[in-house]
Amino acid sequence: YYLSSSPISNPGGGKLDWMINNNTGWISILPLSDSTSIETDIVTVLVDRSGLAGGDYTTAITITSNGGNAAINIIMNVPLPPGLLVSPSSLDFGTGSSTMNINIQNSGDGLLSWSITSDQGWLTSTSASGETTIETDQVGIVADRAGLDIGDYSGIITVLSNGGSISLPITLTVVPGPMLTISSTTLDFSASLSNLTLSITNSGTKTIDWNIVDDQDWIDE
């Protein structure tokens, strides 16, 4: 409930008889009618927000009298409940990303309190909980590939709040790292050969850096 007062006065002579017409259910007015000569009548307007959906409301009340008529515009706002917005709606870490961000926003009014849960041990967040009114909270989602076998993985990050909950599907792929393969583990020069070749291959999917070290002065690479 909210109270507001409005004065009615008679700038002319004699007695002013007035009456207020109100056809809006969420407004109550006291008194609805009276008379004034030189005094000022105070009219109390009460608005009742209970049961109303969030948003802006406007209406008008009409004052009729033997000294003319007047209209008063009434403007009221019903706050929206907190509402949860999360973007993007999913995350794909691909084969290399380890941290990606999500944005948490309040689509309503008041204070949005949120927390984050995960259904996978390799999936965590940089912030477990927070609060927002009009600002955007950016949270890092972290995927830890350590200890995971090669393959495709999926999980769910859920944002819980007093304005609803949203679940985000998460995907990632674990690929082989650099893997050294050589064409031979033995080079036999016998009695006459002075030059042999050795092939070095990376059978993994990431760049491999290599170098050769020997322990004999008669070997050149």
Z-matrix of the N, CA and C atoms (Angstrom, degrees):
N
C 1 1.463
C 2 1.526 1 109.59
N 3 1.329 2 115.53 1 149.22
C 4 1.462 3 120.48 2 177.58
C 5 1.512 4 108.94 3 -144.40
N 6 1.343 5 116.52 4 131.95
C 7 1.464 6 122.60 5 -178.56
C 8 1.516 7 110.97 6 -103.45
N 9 1.324 8 115.77 7 143.10
C 10 1.444 9 121.97 8 172.11
C 11 1.525 10 107.68 9 -143.36
N 12 1.315 11 116.07 10 150.09
C 13 1.469 12 120.24 11 -178.10
C 14 1.518 13 110.61 12 -117.28
N 15 1.346 14 115.34 13 145.33
C 16 1.454 15 121.18 14 178.23
C 17 1.520 16 108.71 15 -136.03
N 18 1.346 17 119.09 16 128.60
C 19 1.465 18 121.01 17 -178.87
C 20 1.532 19 112.22 18 -87.09
N 21 1.326 20 115.99 19 144.10
C 22 1.469 21 122.49 20 172.25
C 23 1.525 22 107.11 21 -121.92
N 24 1.320 23 115.88 22 124.47
C 25 1.463 24 120.20 23 -178.10
C 26 1.534 25 109.92 24 -129.65
N 27 1.349 26 115.46 25 163.85
C 28 1.460 27 123.49 26 -179.18
C 29 1.518 28 109.28 27 -115.51
N 30 1.337 29 118.57 28 99.24
C 31 1.468 30 119.72 29 -179.80
C 32 1.523 31 113.23 30 -79.48
N 33 1.344 32 115.85 31 -6.38
C 34 1.467 33 118.95 32 -179.88
C 35 1.531 34 111.24 33 -99.47
N 36 1.324 35 116.89 34 -161.73
C 37 1.454 36 120.89 35 178.31
C 38 1.520 37 110.96 36 -101.96
N 39 1.310 38 116.19 37 171.98
C 40 1.454 39 121.51 38 179.41
C 41 1.514 40 111.88 39 75.26
N 42 1.329 41 114.18 40 -161.37
C 43 1.457 42 120.24 41 -177.12
C 44 1.525 43 109.65 42 -108.45
N 45 1.338 44 113.87 43 131.26
C 46 1.461 45 120.95 44 178.37
C 47 1.532 46 108.94 45 -98.51
N 48 1.325 47 115.71 46 118.03
C 49 1.463 48 121.12 47 174.61
C 50 1.529 49 108.18 48 -101.01
N 51 1.334 50 116.36 49 123.63
C 52 1.454 51 119.90 50 -176.88
C 53 1.533 52 111.13 51 -129.49
N 54 1.351 53 115.32 52 158.45
C 55 1.462 54 122.35 53 178.77
C 56 1.526 55 108.30 54 -148.86
N 57 1.323 56 115.72 55 141.79
C 58 1.468 57 121.18 56 -179.45
C 59 1.525 58 109.40 57 -107.36
N 60 1.316 59 115.32 58 130.84
C 61 1.464 60 121.82 59 175.39
C 62 1.529 61 108.79 60 -101.48
N 63 1.334 62 116.18 61 124.52
C 64 1.470 63 121.69 62 -177.99
C 65 1.524 64 109.05 63 -133.53
N 66 1.332 65 115.99 64 118.79
C 67 1.459 66 120.87 65 179.53
C 68 1.527 67 112.41 66 -116.16
N 69 1.335 68 116.80 67 17.29
C 70 1.465 69 121.36 68 -178.09
C 71 1.521 70 109.82 69 -105.01
N 72 1.347 71 116.08 70 125.22
C 73 1.451 72 120.58 71 -173.38
C 74 1.509 73 114.96 72 -66.90
N 75 1.340 74 118.52 73 -28.18
C 76 1.463 75 119.38 74 -176.67
C 77 1.533 76 112.72 75 -90.46
N 78 1.339 77 117.17 76 9.37
C 79 1.468 78 121.60 77 177.90
C 80 1.529 79 109.48 78 -118.16
N 81 1.328 80 115.58 79 134.48
C 82 1.467 81 122.29 80 170.63
C 83 1.520 82 108.20 81 -121.51
N 84 1.356 83 116.77 82 141.42
C 85 1.468 84 121.41 83 -175.89
C 86 1.523 85 109.49 84 -130.92
N 87 1.320 86 115.12 85 132.46
C 88 1.466 87 121.84 86 176.59
C 89 1.519 88 109.72 87 -135.44
N 90 1.356 89 119.30 88 127.82
C 91 1.464 90 125.46 89 -11.46
C 92 1.521 91 110.33 90 -81.69
N 93 1.328 92 116.62 91 166.57
C 94 1.457 93 120.81 92 177.76
C 95 1.523 94 112.33 93 -86.83
N 96 1.327 95 117.40 94 -16.61
C 97 1.470 96 120.21 95 179.29
C 98 1.523 97 109.06 96 -157.12
N 99 1.341 98 115.94 97 158.65
C 100 1.468 99 121.29 98 178.74
C 101 1.530 100 107.43 99 -175.85
N 102 1.340 101 114.52 100 -177.09
C 103 1.462 102 121.41 101 177.26
C 104 1.519 103 108.51 102 -133.11
N 105 1.309 104 115.98 103 147.41
C 106 1.455 105 119.94 104 178.69
C 107 1.523 106 109.54 105 -145.73
N 108 1.307 107 114.32 106 144.93
C 109 1.462 108 119.63 107 175.07
C 110 1.530 109 108.66 108 -114.62
N 111 1.331 110 116.19 109 -68.77
C 112 1.464 111 118.39 110 178.57
C 113 1.526 112 112.26 111 -114.00
N 114 1.341 113 116.50 112 -17.48
C 115 1.470 114 118.98 113 -179.07
C 116 1.537 115 110.19 114 -81.26
N 117 1.314 116 114.58 115 165.41
C 118 1.463 117 121.78 116 176.03
C 119 1.523 118 109.20 117 -103.11
N 120 1.328 119 116.47 118 126.80
C 121 1.467 120 121.08 119 176.54
C 122 1.528 121 109.39 120 -90.56
N 123 1.310 122 114.93 121 132.05
C 124 1.468 123 120.74 122 177.90
C 125 1.519 124 108.90 123 -99.94
N 126 1.309 125 115.57 124 122.89
C 127 1.468 126 122.29 125 178.44
C 128 1.530 127 107.78 126 -105.68
N 129 1.312 128 116.13 127 129.01
C 130 1.467 129 122.01 128 178.17
C 131 1.523 130 109.67 129 -99.26
N 132 1.316 131 115.28 130 126.05
C 133 1.461 132 122.13 131 177.57
C 134 1.522 133 108.09 132 -109.63
N 135 1.315 134 115.97 133 125.69
C 136 1.464 135 121.39 134 -178.76
C 137 1.523 136 108.48 135 -119.01
N 138 1.352 137 116.52 136 129.26
C 139 1.467 138 120.83 137 176.35
C 140 1.526 139 108.66 138 -109.93
N 141 1.308 140 115.94 139 142.69
C 142 1.458 141 122.96 140 -177.93
C 143 1.527 142 108.54 141 -118.30
N 144 1.338 143 116.74 142 110.16
C 145 1.464 144 121.57 143 -178.39
C 146 1.529 145 113.25 144 -85.88
N 147 1.330 146 117.52 145 -11.31
C 148 1.465 147 119.86 146 -174.71
C 149 1.524 148 111.10 147 -61.93
N 150 1.324 149 115.66 148 133.59
C 151 1.459 150 121.73 149 179.36
C 152 1.508 151 115.19 150 82.58
N 153 1.329 152 118.00 151 -3.34
C 154 1.462 153 120.71 152 -179.06
C 155 1.527 154 110.21 153 -93.78
N 156 1.328 155 115.61 154 142.16
C 157 1.452 156 120.59 155 175.85
C 158 1.525 157 110.03 156 -69.49
N 159 1.323 158 116.37 157 153.57
C 160 1.459 159 120.35 158 179.48
C 161 1.513 160 112.24 159 -63.36
N 162 1.323 161 116.34 160 143.79
C 163 1.452 162 121.41 161 178.59
C 164 1.513 163 111.94 162 144.87
N 165 1.324 164 117.05 163 -172.53
C 166 1.459 165 123.40 164 -179.49
C 167 1.529 166 110.04 165 -96.66
N 168 1.325 167 115.63 166 140.90
C 169 1.458 168 121.95 167 179.39
C 170 1.529 169 108.93 168 -128.08
N 171 1.320 170 116.38 169 139.28
C 172 1.465 171 121.93 170 176.55
C 173 1.522 172 109.07 171 -136.61
N 174 1.309 173 115.57 172 145.56
C 175 1.458 174 121.73 173 174.65
C 176 1.526 175 107.05 174 -159.29
N 177 1.321 176 117.22 175 -176.42
C 178 1.462 177 121.86 176 178.94
C 179 1.517 178 109.22 177 -144.23
N 180 1.331 179 115.48 178 145.57
C 181 1.459 180 121.31 179 172.17
C 182 1.529 181 108.02 180 -114.57
N 183 1.313 182 115.45 181 146.68
C 184 1.471 183 120.69 182 -176.09
C 185 1.525 184 109.85 183 -112.91
N 186 1.329 185 115.68 184 132.27
C 187 1.462 186 122.35 185 175.76
C 188 1.534 187 107.97 186 -107.11
N 189 1.310 188 115.29 187 120.54
C 190 1.478 189 120.50 188 175.96
C 191 1.519 190 108.64 189 -110.44
N 192 1.336 191 116.18 190 144.86
C 193 1.463 192 119.86 191 -178.76
C 194 1.523 193 109.66 192 -156.48
N 195 1.330 194 115.58 193 172.45
C 196 1.462 195 120.60 194 174.62
C 197 1.520 196 112.10 195 -81.00
N 198 1.345 197 114.01 196 5.59
C 199 1.462 198 118.25 197 176.58
C 200 1.514 199 112.29 198 -122.24
N 201 1.323 200 116.53 199 17.53
C 202 1.463 201 120.47 200 179.85
C 203 1.526 202 111.16 201 120.28
N 204 1.290 203 115.53 202 171.87
C 205 1.464 204 122.00 203 -178.48
C 206 1.530 205 110.29 204 -118.48
N 207 1.333 206 114.94 205 158.97
C 208 1.466 207 120.47 206 178.91
C 209 1.523 208 108.90 207 -150.70
N 210 1.321 209 115.77 208 155.81
C 211 1.472 210 122.14 209 177.03
C 212 1.517 211 108.97 210 -125.50
N 213 1.307 212 115.35 211 140.58
C 214 1.466 213 121.55 212 177.81
C 215 1.523 214 107.81 213 -119.95
N 216 1.319 215 116.70 214 124.47
C 217 1.459 216 121.49 215 176.55
C 218 1.530 217 109.86 216 -82.10
N 219 1.311 218 116.14 217 135.50
C 220 1.460 219 122.76 218 179.13
C 221 1.525 220 108.12 219 -113.70
N 222 1.315 221 115.62 220 126.84
C 223 1.472 222 121.95 221 178.69
C 224 1.523 223 108.04 222 -122.20
N 225 1.312 224 117.00 223 132.61
C 226 1.458 225 121.47 224 -179.36
C 227 1.525 226 109.77 225 -143.90
N 228 1.311 227 115.70 226 147.98
C 229 1.462 228 121.31 227 175.81
C 230 1.521 229 109.75 228 -122.44
N 231 1.321 230 116.03 229 133.60
C 232 1.461 231 122.14 230 172.82
C 233 1.529 232 107.14 231 -104.82
N 234 1.332 233 118.18 232 115.58
C 235 1.467 234 119.49 233 -178.34
C 236 1.526 235 111.77 234 -59.14
N 237 1.325 236 114.64 235 140.34
C 238 1.460 237 120.11 236 174.16
C 239 1.522 238 109.61 237 -77.48
N 240 1.321 239 118.62 238 146.98
C 241 1.462 240 119.86 239 174.69
C 242 1.522 241 109.97 240 -67.41
N 243 1.344 242 118.30 241 157.14
C 244 1.462 243 119.12 242 176.04
C 245 1.525 244 110.86 243 -55.77
N 246 1.327 245 115.83 244 142.52
C 247 1.467 246 121.05 245 179.01
C 248 1.514 247 110.04 246 -134.61
N 249 1.322 248 116.12 247 137.41
C 250 1.464 249 121.41 248 -175.46
C 251 1.522 250 111.10 249 -93.24
N 252 1.348 251 115.28 250 128.52
C 253 1.458 252 122.77 251 170.77
C 254 1.525 253 108.20 252 -124.64
N 255 1.333 254 116.83 253 132.47
C 256 1.463 255 121.60 254 178.47
C 257 1.528 256 108.31 255 -131.44
N 258 1.316 257 115.92 256 132.05
C 259 1.462 258 120.61 257 175.77
C 260 1.532 259 109.31 258 -139.33
N 261 1.355 260 117.20 259 147.99
C 262 1.463 261 126.55 260 -6.61
C 263 1.520 262 111.55 261 -71.07
N 264 1.316 263 117.19 262 177.69
C 265 1.462 264 121.64 263 -176.00
C 266 1.525 265 112.98 264 -84.60
N 267 1.331 266 117.74 265 -9.10
C 268 1.471 267 122.06 266 178.04
C 269 1.522 268 108.24 267 -159.24
N 270 1.345 269 115.42 268 163.01
C 271 1.463 270 120.74 269 178.78
C 272 1.521 271 109.29 270 -133.24
N 273 1.333 272 116.33 271 133.39
C 274 1.457 273 122.43 272 174.58
C 275 1.524 274 107.78 273 -120.50
N 276 1.331 275 116.63 274 109.34
C 277 1.451 276 121.52 275 -178.30
C 278 1.530 277 112.17 276 -79.37
N 279 1.329 278 117.43 277 -7.99
C 280 1.449 279 120.27 278 178.51
C 281 1.517 280 111.89 279 59.55
N 282 1.343 281 115.20 280 -140.97
C 283 1.464 282 120.01 281 -177.20
C 284 1.523 283 113.49 282 -102.68
N 285 1.338 284 117.93 283 -7.92
C 286 1.457 285 117.92 284 -173.55
C 287 1.512 286 116.72 285 -133.96
N 288 1.340 287 119.09 286 -25.15
C 289 1.465 288 120.47 287 -175.75
C 290 1.527 289 110.60 288 -69.02
N 291 1.331 290 115.44 289 144.24
C 292 1.464 291 119.91 290 177.64
C 293 1.524 292 112.49 291 -118.98
N 294 1.345 293 118.10 292 -23.10
C 295 1.461 294 121.51 293 178.53
C 296 1.527 295 109.41 294 -136.30
N 297 1.321 296 116.10 295 131.09
C 298 1.458 297 122.23 296 174.98
C 299 1.525 298 107.72 297 -134.55
N 300 1.333 299 116.87 298 153.53
C 301 1.460 300 121.73 299 -174.27
C 302 1.521 301 111.94 300 -104.54
N 303 1.339 302 114.95 301 146.40
C 304 1.458 303 121.45 302 167.79
C 305 1.519 304 108.00 303 -120.64
N 306 1.337 305 117.02 304 153.60
C 307 1.458 306 123.40 305 178.56
C 308 1.524 307 109.47 306 -111.77
N 309 1.340 308 115.70 307 129.78
C 310 1.459 309 122.06 308 179.62
C 311 1.520 310 107.87 309 -113.29
N 312 1.358 311 116.38 310 125.59
C 313 1.459 312 121.65 311 -177.48
C 314 1.532 313 110.50 312 -131.49
N 315 1.339 314 113.93 313 159.09
C 316 1.465 315 122.00 314 178.07
C 317 1.529 316 107.85 315 -105.29
N 318 1.332 317 116.84 316 112.44
C 319 1.459 318 120.83 317 -179.50
C 320 1.520 319 112.60 318 -84.48
N 321 1.342 320 117.39 319 -5.46
C 322 1.462 321 121.04 320 -179.43
C 323 1.509 322 111.56 321 -114.19
N 324 1.328 323 115.55 322 -151.00
C 325 1.456 324 122.32 323 178.79
C 326 1.524 325 109.12 324 -111.64
N 327 1.315 326 115.31 325 173.12
C 328 1.451 327 119.46 326 178.19
C 329 1.520 328 111.82 327 76.99
N 330 1.333 329 116.42 328 -159.08
C 331 1.465 330 123.16 329 -174.14
C 332 1.523 331 110.02 330 -104.57
N 333 1.327 332 115.71 331 124.20
C 334 1.460 333 121.21 332 174.70
C 335 1.522 334 108.65 333 -97.33
N 336 1.332 335 116.70 334 118.76
C 337 1.463 336 122.22 335 176.36
C 338 1.522 337 108.45 336 -103.63
N 339 1.344 338 117.23 337 128.26
C 340 1.458 339 120.52 338 -175.39
C 341 1.517 340 111.42 339 -132.19
N 342 1.326 341 115.07 340 158.44
C 343 1.462 342 122.40 341 173.69
C 344 1.526 343 107.93 342 -145.71
N 345 1.347 344 116.26 343 159.23
C 346 1.455 345 121.90 344 -175.39
C 347 1.520 346 109.86 345 -122.99
N 348 1.339 347 116.24 346 133.96
C 349 1.462 348 122.22 347 174.46
C 350 1.520 349 109.17 348 -125.14
N 351 1.336 350 115.62 349 159.48
C 352 1.453 351 121.87 350 179.76
C 353 1.522 352 109.18 351 -134.22
N 354 1.330 353 116.41 352 147.55
C 355 1.459 354 119.85 353 178.21
C 356 1.523 355 112.69 354 -99.65
N 357 1.357 356 117.03 355 7.39
C 358 1.455 357 121.09 356 -179.78
C 359 1.526 358 110.18 357 -131.84
N 360 1.336 359 116.09 358 140.67
C 361 1.456 360 119.83 359 179.61
C 362 1.504 361 113.68 360 -67.76
N 363 1.337 362 117.22 361 -25.92
C 364 1.467 363 120.11 362 -179.23
C 365 1.528 364 112.81 363 -85.66
N 366 1.338 365 116.32 364 2.61
C 367 1.456 366 121.31 365 -175.65
C 368 1.524 367 109.46 366 -120.37
N 369 1.341 368 117.27 367 116.39
C 370 1.465 369 122.44 368 -178.64
C 371 1.525 370 109.82 369 -133.89
N 372 1.333 371 115.80 370 175.94
C 373 1.464 372 121.69 371 177.87
C 374 1.516 373 109.50 372 -128.87
N 375 1.330 374 116.12 373 152.04
C 376 1.461 375 120.60 374 -179.59
C 377 1.530 376 111.91 375 -73.84
N 378 1.335 377 118.02 376 -21.60
C 379 1.467 378 122.81 377 175.21
C 380 1.521 379 107.80 378 -132.65
N 381 1.337 380 115.96 379 130.40
C 382 1.464 381 119.90 380 -178.00
C 383 1.526 382 112.24 381 -85.41
N 384 1.338 383 117.60 382 -24.59
C 385 1.463 384 120.29 383 -177.64
C 386 1.520 385 109.10 384 -158.92
N 387 1.334 386 115.56 385 168.09
C 388 1.457 387 120.30 386 179.14
C 389 1.516 388 110.99 387 -177.07
N 390 1.324 389 115.38 388 -177.83
C 391 1.466 390 122.71 389 179.61
C 392 1.520 391 109.21 390 -140.09
N 393 1.330 392 116.54 391 146.89
C 394 1.458 393 120.37 392 177.97
C 395 1.518 394 110.19 393 -150.19
N 396 1.325 395 115.45 394 145.82
C 397 1.464 396 121.43 395 173.23
C 398 1.531 397 108.64 396 -109.62
N 399 1.328 398 116.97 397 -71.77
C 400 1.465 399 120.29 398 178.73
C 401 1.533 400 112.33 399 -115.92
N 402 1.332 401 118.03 400 -12.61
C 403 1.450 402 120.21 401 -177.95
C 404 1.535 403 110.33 402 -82.66
N 405 1.329 404 115.76 403 162.69
C 406 1.456 405 122.26 404 175.74
C 407 1.517 406 109.54 405 -99.30
N 408 1.340 407 116.44 406 125.86
C 409 1.453 408 121.53 407 176.05
C 410 1.526 409 108.79 408 -93.54
N 411 1.334 410 116.40 409 123.25
C 412 1.465 411 120.80 410 177.16
C 413 1.526 412 108.83 411 -102.92
N 414 1.326 413 115.77 412 126.91
C 415 1.457 414 121.97 413 -175.52
C 416 1.522 415 108.76 414 -124.36
N 417 1.324 416 116.40 415 134.41
C 418 1.452 417 120.95 416 177.02
C 419 1.521 418 111.20 417 -85.31
N 420 1.322 419 116.52 418 132.03
C 421 1.463 420 122.54 419 173.42
C 422 1.528 421 106.99 420 -103.96
N 423 1.339 422 116.06 421 126.66
C 424 1.459 423 122.02 422 -171.47
C 425 1.524 424 110.09 423 -113.32
N 426 1.330 425 115.81 424 127.49
C 427 1.467 426 122.12 425 175.20
C 428 1.529 427 108.47 426 -109.44
N 429 1.333 428 116.38 427 122.62
C 430 1.467 429 122.45 428 -177.84
C 431 1.528 430 108.36 429 -107.21
N 432 1.334 431 116.98 430 109.33
C 433 1.462 432 121.30 431 -178.51
C 434 1.522 433 113.57 432 -82.90
N 435 1.332 434 117.68 433 -8.99
C 436 1.461 435 120.53 434 -176.95
C 437 1.525 436 110.13 435 -58.79
N 438 1.326 437 116.05 436 127.53
C 439 1.455 438 120.82 437 178.38
C 440 1.511 439 114.47 438 86.86
N 441 1.335 440 118.04 439 -5.02
C 442 1.464 441 120.76 440 179.33
C 443 1.525 442 110.15 441 -87.71
N 444 1.317 443 116.02 442 139.38
C 445 1.455 444 120.81 443 175.72
C 446 1.529 445 110.18 444 -73.35
N 447 1.307 446 114.99 445 162.98
C 448 1.455 447 120.34 446 177.69
C 449 1.532 448 109.33 447 -63.42
N 450 1.348 449 116.18 448 134.46
C 451 1.458 450 120.28 449 178.97
C 452 1.510 451 112.35 450 150.35
N 453 1.309 452 115.32 451 -173.64
C 454 1.466 453 122.60 452 179.51
C 455 1.517 454 110.07 453 -99.24
N 456 1.335 455 116.28 454 140.91
C 457 1.468 456 121.93 455 -177.67
C 458 1.531 457 109.48 456 -131.46
N 459 1.318 458 114.52 457 151.78
C 460 1.462 459 120.39 458 175.89
C 461 1.519 460 109.28 459 -141.50
N 462 1.318 461 115.54 460 152.27
C 463 1.457 462 121.77 461 179.41
C 464 1.516 463 109.88 462 -155.44
N 465 1.325 464 115.04 463 179.67
C 466 1.458 465 120.92 464 -178.70
C 467 1.531 466 109.12 465 -131.16
N 468 1.321 467 116.27 466 128.27
C 469 1.463 468 122.87 467 167.92
C 470 1.528 469 106.98 468 -103.23
N 471 1.338 470 117.06 469 127.26
C 472 1.459 471 121.30 470 -179.88
C 473 1.521 472 109.48 471 -116.26
N 474 1.329 473 115.97 472 127.80
C 475 1.461 474 122.12 473 174.75
C 476 1.527 475 107.48 474 -100.74
N 477 1.327 476 116.55 475 116.62
C 478 1.464 477 122.92 476 179.01
C 479 1.517 478 109.18 477 -102.03
N 480 1.334 479 118.06 478 145.34
C 481 1.461 480 120.12 479 -179.29
C 482 1.515 481 109.96 480 -160.39
N 483 1.340 482 115.62 481 171.00
C 484 1.460 483 121.43 482 172.77
C 485 1.525 484 111.71 483 -78.35
N 486 1.339 485 116.99 484 4.84
C 487 1.456 486 122.40 485 175.49
C 488 1.510 487 112.10 486 -120.43
N 489 1.343 488 116.58 487 22.63
C 490 1.458 489 121.26 488 179.81
C 491 1.514 490 111.81 489 112.74
N 492 1.309 491 117.36 490 177.83
C 493 1.458 492 123.19 491 178.65
C 494 1.524 493 109.76 492 -131.40
N 495 1.321 494 116.26 493 148.21
C 496 1.466 495 122.96 494 -179.94
C 497 1.520 496 108.22 495 -136.66
N 498 1.342 497 116.45 496 133.21
C 499 1.457 498 122.36 497 177.75
C 500 1.525 499 109.59 498 -108.02
N 501 1.339 500 115.93 499 135.03
C 502 1.458 501 122.20 500 -179.20
C 503 1.518 502 109.24 501 -114.52
N 504 1.333 503 118.63 502 122.97
C 505 1.463 504 120.28 503 173.85
C 506 1.528 505 110.89 504 -72.41
N 507 1.331 506 114.96 505 137.02
C 508 1.464 507 121.61 506 -178.37
C 509 1.525 508 108.03 507 -122.15
N 510 1.329 509 117.11 508 135.31
C 511 1.463 510 121.68 509 176.94
C 512 1.527 511 109.93 510 -131.89
N 513 1.334 512 114.78 511 150.41
C 514 1.456 513 120.89 512 172.76
C 515 1.519 514 108.81 513 -156.13
N 516 1.322 515 115.16 514 163.84
C 517 1.454 516 122.16 515 178.83
C 518 1.520 517 109.18 516 -128.48
N 519 1.339 518 116.22 517 133.19
C 520 1.461 519 122.08 518 175.39
C 521 1.521 520 107.31 519 -103.51
N 522 1.319 521 116.79 520 121.22
C 523 1.467 522 122.26 521 -178.35
C 524 1.523 523 108.86 522 -113.38
N 525 1.336 524 117.32 523 161.28
C 526 1.465 525 119.33 524 177.87
C 527 1.521 526 110.87 525 -62.46
N 528 1.311 527 115.93 526 145.24
C 529 1.457 528 120.21 527 174.08
C 530 1.518 529 109.79 528 -81.50
N 531 1.328 530 118.59 529 -167.27
C 532 1.472 531 120.10 530 176.89
C 533 1.534 532 110.17 531 -62.40
N 534 1.334 533 116.46 532 137.12
C 535 1.465 534 120.79 533 -177.13
C 536 1.538 535 108.39 534 -137.92
N 537 1.341 536 115.47 535 115.37
C 538 1.469 537 121.65 536 -175.81
C 539 1.527 538 110.78 537 -81.00
N 540 1.320 539 114.29 538 128.94
C 541 1.465 540 120.98 539 173.33
C 542 1.523 541 108.21 540 -129.69
N 543 1.378 542 116.13 541 130.81
C 544 1.474 543 120.30 542 177.52
C 545 1.519 544 108.65 543 -118.15
N 546 1.327 545 113.99 544 152.61
C 547 1.464 546 119.50 545 -174.30
C 548 1.525 547 113.07 546 -72.94
N 549 1.334 548 117.79 547 -23.40
C 550 1.466 549 119.64 548 -179.08
C 551 1.515 550 109.10 549 -156.99
N 552 1.310 551 115.72 550 146.35
C 553 1.472 552 120.20 551 176.19
C 554 1.525 553 111.42 552 -97.73
N 555 1.343 554 116.87 553 -2.33
C 556 1.471 555 121.05 554 179.94
C 557 1.528 556 109.20 555 -138.39
N 558 1.332 557 115.75 556 134.19
C 559 1.468 558 121.73 557 173.40
C 560 1.538 559 107.88 558 -118.68
N 561 1.309 560 116.99 559 116.33
C 562 1.473 561 122.57 560 -176.86
C 563 1.532 562 109.08 561 -108.66
N 564 1.329 563 114.86 562 106.05
C 565 1.464 564 119.72 563 179.72
C 566 1.523 565 112.25 564 -83.34
N 567 1.317 566 118.08 565 -10.70
C 568 1.494 567 125.52 566 -177.40
C 569 1.532 568 110.23 567 48.16
N 570 1.353 569 116.69 568 -138.36
C 571 1.478 570 118.93 569 -173.35
C 572 1.513 571 113.79 570 -98.33
N 573 1.368 572 117.35 571 -11.61
C 574 1.459 573 116.67 572 -171.70
C 575 1.532 574 114.91 573 -130.01
N 576 1.322 575 116.64 574 -17.27
C 577 1.466 576 118.33 575 -175.86
C 578 1.533 577 110.94 576 -79.20
N 579 1.321 578 115.65 577 144.19
C 580 1.462 579 120.69 578 177.82
C 581 1.538 580 112.27 579 -123.02
N 582 1.330 581 116.96 580 -8.59
C 583 1.467 582 120.15 581 -176.78
C 584 1.531 583 110.09 582 -144.50
N 585 1.320 584 116.14 583 126.97
C 586 1.451 585 122.19 584 174.44
C 587 1.532 586 108.73 585 -134.84
N 588 1.304 587 117.14 586 154.60
C 589 1.474 588 121.31 587 -178.77
C 590 1.525 589 110.58 588 -109.26
N 591 1.290 590 113.33 589 152.31
C 592 1.464 591 121.66 590 179.60
C 593 1.528 592 107.87 591 -135.71
N 594 1.308 593 116.78 592 126.60
C 595 1.468 594 120.71 593 -179.80
C 596 1.532 595 110.18 594 -94.40
N 597 1.322 596 114.95 595 133.11
C 598 1.467 597 121.65 596 177.09
C 599 1.529 598 107.88 597 -115.07
N 600 1.308 599 115.79 598 124.58
C 601 1.465 600 120.86 599 -175.72
C 602 1.530 601 109.84 600 -128.13
N 603 1.336 602 115.23 601 143.04
C 604 1.464 603 121.29 602 172.64
C 605 1.522 604 107.66 603 -100.01
N 606 1.326 605 117.09 604 108.71
C 607 1.463 606 121.23 605 -179.27
C 608 1.529 607 112.12 606 -92.69
N 609 1.338 608 116.44 607 4.38
C 610 1.463 609 120.04 608 175.87
C 611 1.520 610 110.90 609 -94.97
N 612 1.323 611 116.02 610 -162.69
C 613 1.465 612 120.17 611 -176.24
C 614 1.527 613 112.54 612 -116.91
N 615 1.308 614 117.69 613 1.03
C 616 1.462 615 120.34 614 178.74
C 617 1.522 616 109.42 615 -118.48
N 618 1.320 617 116.82 616 157.21
C 619 1.462 618 122.41 617 -176.07
C 620 1.529 619 110.81 618 -61.64
N 621 1.349 620 115.27 619 136.35
C 622 1.458 621 120.34 620 177.64
C 623 1.526 622 108.95 621 -113.34
N 624 1.304 623 116.18 622 133.53
C 625 1.469 624 122.27 623 174.47
C 626 1.524 625 107.93 624 -104.51
N 627 1.335 626 117.86 625 129.56
C 628 1.456 627 120.40 626 -176.30
C 629 1.533 628 110.75 627 -136.20
N 630 1.310 629 114.85 628 156.63
C 631 1.462 630 121.80 629 171.95
C 632 1.530 631 108.46 630 -151.20
N 633 1.319 632 117.67 631 157.05
C 634 1.464 633 123.28 632 -176.89
C 635 1.525 634 109.15 633 -113.22
N 636 1.312 635 116.44 634 133.71
C 637 1.467 636 123.60 635 177.70
C 638 1.532 637 107.75 636 -124.87
N 639 1.338 638 116.77 637 134.48
C 640 1.485 639 120.06 638 176.87
C 641 1.523 640 108.64 639 -122.18
N 642 1.325 641 114.70 640 161.54
C 643 1.480 642 119.94 641 -179.09
C 644 1.516 643 112.06 642 -114.47
N 645 1.353 644 117.10 643 16.73
C 646 1.464 645 120.72 644 -179.76
C 647 1.525 646 110.69 645 -129.97
N 648 1.335 647 115.48 646 138.40
C 649 1.460 648 119.23 647 179.29
C 650 1.524 649 113.13 648 -70.93
N 651 1.318 650 119.20 649 -21.86
C 652 1.472 651 121.47 650 -177.31
C 653 1.533 652 112.95 651 -85.85
N 654 1.355 653 115.36 652 3.79
C 655 1.469 654 119.20 653 177.75
C 656 1.529 655 108.93 654 -107.24
N 657 1.328 656 115.31 655 128.63
C 658 1.468 657 121.92 656 173.64
C 659 1.523 658 108.11 657 -121.76
N 660 1.359 659 114.16 658 142.65
C 661 1.477 660 118.77 659 177.77
C 662 1.528 661 109.26 660 -108.55
